[in-house]
């Protein structure tokens, strides 16, 4: 059973038409089922289209149930039939009444999502999971569990903000509201999908307290280009740092988005977000075994304790001499 309800229908139609992927649509519809996000991408797309099609079929049925002249939708459909629809005998060609959604979804290329830029698409597939596992296995670390750390390009927050403004406006027409905090976080949804796959491939469980960390850093070539307007509108949010390659850090961008007025944002950034030119890129995959670091700290503390005891012992010897 689909977790989507009638109130979600305009949101689904709006975002799907704008080029948003199914998993991001679920995030904006506040779907909290982790299992649903793990379903294959094409299956999710098929289900969303069937969800919208179900409503369309209800409207079409209503057109035939009403007594009197045919509805505008029905009349317009016949009015648009022209000479191209006739065969050589002047008879209307047979047009299939039901689209083959399965074939359409299978044959269609996956467009890069205009909100997550592919994070919840290509980077959730088994090929990328295996690439991560190859990196982990080649590190020769010994571990019985792991924790996953994910770093995302800052402009994903900008694109999500634009999509949120769009959805909020649409829901306002229906007398509903959507707080930004109600949206399922992108990083959280990504971990819901990727955790079980990594656990299966590595044969160890995930553990938020694990000392062995697997980190993946995503980047995007248009980050500065898409965030630069924020520095113009909110210059005090962006300060150069010696250890940062760009002033557009995630925290700086989030701070600017909290400060900028809606009308100023809409002047500088398209709403809905425009189709991206490029997919995100996995810049690096790293492993870090915190156990070594912790052990080092323990050894240092132990040596410091011995030194302290030794100093106190010498002080006692000096005092006893007097």
N, C-alpha and C positions, 0 to 999 in steps of 0.2 A: 504494500500500500504506500502511495506517495505521501510524504510528509507535507507537501504543499497543499494549501487551501485556496478557496476562491479569492481571498484578499491578496494572495500572492500572484494571481494571474496577470494583472497589469504590470507588475514588476518583472516577471519572467519575460513577458512579451517585449517590454521596453529594453531590458538589458540584452536579451538574445538578439534583438534587431540591431543593437548598437555594436555587437561583436564581442560580447562577454561570454566567457566559457561557463559550462554548467556548474562547475564547483564554486566559482565566484558568485554565480546567481544564487546558489544555495546559501552562501555566506550572507548575502544581503537579505535573503528571506529568513535569516536567523535559524537555519536548520542545524541542530546540534548533534545529530546522529553521526558518530564517527564512521560507522559501517557504511553508510551511504556514500561518503566521499571516496571510499576505497573501490567502489564499483568501476568497471572499465569505462574509459572516457566516452567511447562511442555508444555504449549502453545508456549512459547518463544523457547524452544529447538526444538519443532516440526517445527516451522517456519524457524529456521536456517538450519535445515536439508533439508527442502524443497527448501530453497534458493540455497543450494549447489547442490541439486539433479536436479534443473532446468537447471543448467549449464551442468551437466553430460548428461542430455537428449539431449541438443543441440549438444554436441560433438558426441553422438551416432547417432543422425539423420544425422549429417554431414558425418559420415562414410558410410551410406547407399546411400547418394546422389551422392557420387563421382563415376564416371565411372571407370571401370577397376577392378583390383583385390581387395578383401576386405582389409580393413585397418588392422594394426597390432593388434589393440585392439580386433577386431572381430575374427581374426585368432587365437589369443592367447586364447580367450575364448573357442573355440572349441577344440583347442589342449589340453586343460587341462581336457577335459571330459574323464574320464577313465571308467574302468569296473564297478566302484561303481555307475555310473550313468545309468547303464542298468538294465532293469527288467528281470524277468525269461525268457522272450521270446526274449531277446537280443535287445529290442527296447529301445531307449533313453527315460528315465523317464521324465514326465512333470515337468518342473521347473517353478514356478511362476515368471512372468516377472516383476511384480510390488511388491515391499515390502510394507507391511502394516505398514506405519510409525506410525499411531495412536496407534496400538497395541504395537509396539516396545517401544514407549515413555512411554505409560501407565505402561508397565510391567517392565521397567528398573529402577533399583535403582539409586538414585541421588548420584553421586560421589562428594566428597568435592572438591570445586574449588581450583585449584593450585595457584590462585592469591589472592582472597578475603578470603579464608579459611572458607567459609560458611556464611560470613556476609550478602551477597546478595542472600543467599539461605534460610537456615532454619530460620534465624533471621528476615526474612521479612514475615514469615508465620503468620497467624492469631493466632495460639497457643501462640507464643511468645508475640504478641501484647496484648493478653488478660492477660498474665502473668505480663506485665508491668502495665496494667490498674489496676489489682488487688493490686499491690504495691501502686499505686497512690491513689486509693480509700481507702485503709487501713490507709493512712497517716492522714486522717481527715482534710486536708487543704481545705480552701475555695478559689476557683479560677474561673475566667471567661475566661482565656486563658492560654496557656502554651508555653514554648520554650524548644526544645529538645537539649540536649548536649550529644555528643557521643565521647567516648574515645576508640581508636583502638590499637591493639598490634603493636609495632614498626616494627616487621618483615614484616608486610604487605607492608610497603614502599620498603623493600628489594625485595620482590617477584614482586611487580609492576615494579620496576626498571629492573629486569631481563626480564620480559615480554616485557617491552618497548624496550629494546635493541634488542630483537628477532624481534619484529614488525618493528622497525626502519631499521633493516638490510634487511628484506623482501621488505619493501617499497622502499628502496634504489635501489634494483634490477629493480624496475619499474620506476625509475627516480622520485620517490615521496619522501616526507619527513614527519616526524611526530615529532613535538616538544613535550617535556614531559608535558608542560603546556596545550597542546591541549587535553590531556586525561581528560575525565570527572572524577572529584575527587570521590573516593570511598565513602567518608562521605556524599558528596552532593547527590550522587545517592541513598544512603541508606535513606536519609531524604525525597527524592522525593517519595519513596515507602512507608515509614512508617508513614509520617505525616497524610495523609488522613485517614489511618486506626485508628490511635490514636485519631484523632479528632472525628471520628464517634463513637468510643467506649466511649470516655469521654464526648461527646456532647458539646465540646467547641472548638473554633478555635485555630490554631497555630498563634503565634505572636512573631516575633523576639525581640520585646521590652517588652515582658511579664515579670513580676517579679516572676512568678511561673515557676521554672525550673524542668524538668524531665531529669535526667542524667542516662546513662547506660554505664558501663565500661566493655569492652571486654578484655579478656586475652587469651593467648595461652601457653601451656606447653613448646613449643620448641623455645620460643622467644630468650633466651640467646644463645642457640645452633646455631640458624640461623644467629645471628648478631655478634657472637664473632670474625669472621674474620675481621670485620670492625675495631675492636679495635686493631688488629695486624697491619693492613695497615695504619690506621689513628688514632694512639693512642692519639693525642692531642685533638681529638673531644670528648673524653670520660673522664670526671672527676667525681670522687665519690662525692656524695652529702649526707648530713646527713639525709635529709627527703625523700630520694629516695631509694627504695629497690634494684634497679638495675641501673647500669650506662647506660644501653641501653634505654634511654628515646627517645621519638619520635623525638624531636628536634635534639638530638645528632646524631641519625641515619640519619636523613635527611641531616644534615651538612656533615656527612661522605660520603654519597652518592653523594653529590655535589662535593666533593673533590677527590674521588677515580677515577683513570683512568679506562677506559672501559676494557683494557686488564687485569688489576689487578683484577677487579671485576669478569671477566669471568674465571679467574684461580681458584677462591675460591667458586663461587656459580653457580649452574647449570642453563643453559639457553636453553630451557624454564625451569621454576621452576619445581622441582620434585613434584609428588603427595604428599600431606601432610599426615602425620601419624594420625593426630587428627584434629577435628573440633575446632573452637574457642569456648570459654566459656564466658557466661555472668557472670562476677564476682560479680557485684552489680548493683542494680537499686535503685536510691535515688531520693527524692523530696526535694526541697528547696524553701520556700516561701520568696523571697527577700523583700516583703512588710514589714515584721517584722523587718528585718535588717535596711531598709531605715527609718522606723518609729523611730527606736532606734537612728539613726544618727540625725534625726530631733530634737528629744527630747534633745539629748546632745548639739546640737548647740543652741537650745533655752535656756537651762540652762546656757551655756557659755555666751550667749548674756546678760542674766539677771545679771550674775556675773560681767560682764564688766561694765554694766550700774551702778551697785551698787558701784563698785570701783570708777568710775568717780564721782558719787554723793558724796561719802565720801571725795574725793579730793577737791571738790568744797566747802564742809562744812569747811574743814581745812583752805583753802585759805581765805574764808570769815571771819574766826575767827581772822586772822591776819590783 
